[in-house]
């Protein structure tokens, strides 16, 4: 996992070649993954511009090593929706390109982000998903998140994990 910097997000907006060069990785053919696009990239860039202390609290690139003939390949994106709020809560999200689904990569990434956030100053982490996204729910459950009820939008459900 590679925490997105201002330079990386700018490269991503410029195009695949610029991002590939910075990450030193191929980019999956079906990039970007579901629920991730220019609007999210632009928003992340705005949060990172001139604020290096924000790196890690927004997007992280999920890059596999040795998965292809060329070596590294970008297969997903995820991370947080900003630094901890006043209650020291953060929200995590993730998306993997379809050809790499059901291989445990999202679970592994969330495990890393949870550890990182708790090592910083987070006291709890929430995640939201749609009830029909069973694989996403399984990622949360495998990482010790518990169902807490309705999410921030109609039809969305929320999970939470408290710091030990």
Secondary structure by P-SEA (a helix, b strand, c coil): cccccaaaaaaaaacaaaaaaaaccccccccccccccaaaaaaaaaacccccccccccbbbbbbcccccccbbbccccccccccccccbbbbbbcccccccccaaaaaaaaaaaaaaaaccccbbbbbbcccaaaaaaaaaaabbbbccccccccbbbbbcccc
